[in-house]
Every structure is written in C-alpha cells, then in structure tokens.
Amino acid sequence: MRFTVEERHLTDTGGRPIATPLAVQFHQCAGENLDEAVRLFVRDTEGELIGDVLKFPGLQAVATVRKASGVYTLQFTPSSERNVPLR
C-alpha cells in the first residue's frame, strides 16, 4: 500500500517551536500495511518513535518522532499517487 506522509516540524533541538511555512513537508512511502509503512518511514528517516502510533479509521495514523534536527509529527493517509517516487 502507498501512503502520503505529512511531516510537520514541531520543535528544534533546543525545544523551541518551529514557526515557518517550510515546517511542513510531504513524502510518499509504502508498506504491506499501515504499521509497516510507519515503521519503515521512521527507520528510513533515522527517527525514533515517541509514544504510541494513533490509528484512525480509513488506514490513517499519527505518530510523533524525534530526529537529530528536532521533534516531528507524522500523519499517514492512503495515497493513490502512482507517479510520485517513494521515499
């Protein structure tokens, strides 16, 4: 399955909020199911999952991740984009 990932940069390494339009990026990822897509995306972006992955109806999920550059929120939604390269 393919998913669109909205990655929102929440805080920098000092814990200060990020307030810029460039704080949001979109990516494509794939996995056999939602759990695998989350796991693979977090691993491939060298992140560390913080807390639980919140799952919602319709194969959607939200996760919080810590990376070397700060803390991010990830929102996974099913995607039908076939021509966009995968991460």
C-alpha positions as CSV (number, residue, x, y, z in Angstrom):
1,M,0.0,0.0,0.0
2,R,1.1,3.6,-0.6
3,F,0.8,6.4,1.9
4,T,1.2,10.1,1.8
5,V,3.1,11.3,4.9
6,E,2.7,14.9,6.2
7,E,5.8,15.6,8.2
8,R,5.4,18.7,10.5
9,H,8.5,20.0,12.3
10,L,7.3,20.9,15.8
11,T,10.4,21.9,17.8
12,D,14.1,22.3,17.2
13,T,16.9,20.6,19.1
14,G,16.6,23.2,21.9
15,G,12.9,22.5,22.3
16,R,11.8,25.8,20.7
17,P,8.7,25.8,18.5
18,I,9.2,26.0,14.7
19,A,7.1,28.7,13.1
20,T,7.8,28.8,9.4
21,P,5.8,27.8,6.4
22,L,8.7,25.4,5.5
23,A,8.0,23.4,8.6
24,V,5.7,21.1,6.6
25,Q,6.9,18.6,4.0
26,F,5.1,15.8,2.2
27,H,6.5,12.4,1.3
28,Q,5.4,9.1,-0.2
29,C,6.1,5.7,1.4
30,A,4.9,2.2,1.0
31,G,4.4,-0.9,3.2
32,E,2.3,-4.1,3.3
33,N,0.1,-2.4,5.8
34,L,-0.1,0.9,7.9
35,D,2.1,-0.5,10.7
36,E,4.9,-1.4,8.3
37,A,4.7,1.9,6.5
38,V,5.1,3.8,9.7
39,R,8.0,1.6,10.9
40,L,9.8,1.8,7.5
41,F,9.4,5.6,7.2
42,V,10.7,6.2,10.7
43,R,13.6,3.9,10.2
44,D,14.5,5.4,6.7
45,T,14.4,8.9,8.1
46,E,16.6,8.0,11.0
47,G,13.9,8.9,13.6
48,E,12.9,7.5,16.9
49,L,9.2,6.9,17.6
50,I,8.0,8.8,20.7
51,G,4.9,7.2,22.4
52,D,2.2,5.2,20.5
53,V,1.0,5.5,17.0
54,L,-2.6,6.7,17.0
55,K,-4.6,4.9,14.4
56,F,-7.9,6.1,12.9
57,P,-10.5,4.6,10.6
58,G,-9.6,4.6,6.9
59,L,-6.0,3.5,7.3
60,Q,-4.8,6.8,8.8
61,A,-2.3,7.3,11.6
62,V,-0.5,9.9,13.5
63,A,2.9,9.5,15.1
64,T,5.5,11.7,16.9
65,V,9.1,11.2,16.0
66,R,12.4,12.6,17.4
67,K,15.2,13.2,14.9
68,A,18.6,14.8,15.2
69,S,17.0,18.1,14.0
70,G,14.1,18.1,16.4
71,V,10.6,16.7,17.0
72,Y,8.1,16.0,14.2
73,T,4.5,14.9,13.9
74,L,3.8,12.4,11.1
75,Q,0.4,11.9,9.6
76,F,-0.1,8.9,7.3
77,T,-3.0,8.8,4.8
78,P,-3.7,6.3,2.0
79,S,-2.4,7.6,-1.4
80,S,-3.4,6.8,-4.9
81,E,-0.4,8.7,-6.4
82,R,1.4,6.2,-8.6
83,N,3.8,8.5,-10.4
84,V,5.4,10.0,-7.3
85,P,8.7,8.4,-6.3
86,L,8.7,6.6,-2.9
87,R,11.0,7.5,-0.1
